[in-house]
């Protein structure tokens, strides 16, 4: 259900602003999106797993807050990340 270290490092390398950057909103949104995709697939097989459902909803909320922050501070980066990750506005 969680993402592998390899996949996480790959996302960090792709979306980071500079070397060692793991805290920028772009990186955090990319990692959260990958975790959300994995949990959504899990929920398809386990419909009654309410603990996972709650965690999934919390991740979606965190991602939404980060995207709102990014939109407020740097709208071009916001549009780029939404396009690359395939998210709705």
N, C-alpha and C positions, 0 to 999 in steps of 0.2 A: 504494500500500500504506500510506503514511502518511496521517495526517489533515491536512486543509487548515487553514490559519491561521484562516479564518473559523469552521470547526467547532470548533477548539480554543478560540478566544475565546468562542464561544457556550457551550461547556461550562464555561469558567472563570467566566463571568458568572452562569450558572445555579447552580453549586454552591459558589461562593466565600462565605466568611464575611463579608468586608468588601472594599472596593475595593483592587485590587492584590494580592489573595490568590491566589497560584498554588501554594503549597506545602502547603496543608492536605490532610489525607488524603482528604477528600471529593472535592476537585478532582483529585487524583492518581488515585484509583480510577476516576473518570468518564473521564479521558483514557485510562487503560490499558484500560478496557473498550471504548472506541471503537477503539483500535488492535488489540485482540484480535479484535473483530468483523471488521475489515478483513482481518487475517491469516488468519482462519478461512475467509473467502470465497476468499482466494488459494489456500489449501491445498486447497480443493475442486477447483480447476482444475489444480493442480500438485502431484500426490500425491508426487512424488519429490524435492521441494525440501526437502532435509533441513536446510539452513542456516536456512531460514525456520521450519521446525518447531522447531529448537532455540531460536530467538529467541522464538517464540510460547510455548513452555514456560517460558522465563525471565520473560516478561511475566506469565503466569498466576501464577507463583510470587511475583513482586513484588506483584501485586494481592492475593494471599492474605495476605501478610505485613501489608500495609497494612490490610486488613479485620480481621485479628486484633488489630492495634494499636487500631483504632477501636472494636472490640467491647470490649476491655479497658478503655478510657478513657471512652467515651461510647456506651453501648449504644443509646440512643434514636436518635442520629445514624446508628449502624450499621444499625439496622432500617429507618430512612428511606431510606438510600442503597441498600440491597439491594432494597427495594420499588420505588424509582424506576427503578433500572437493570435490574430483572428478573433478579437473580442468585439462586442457591440459597444456603441457609444453610450 
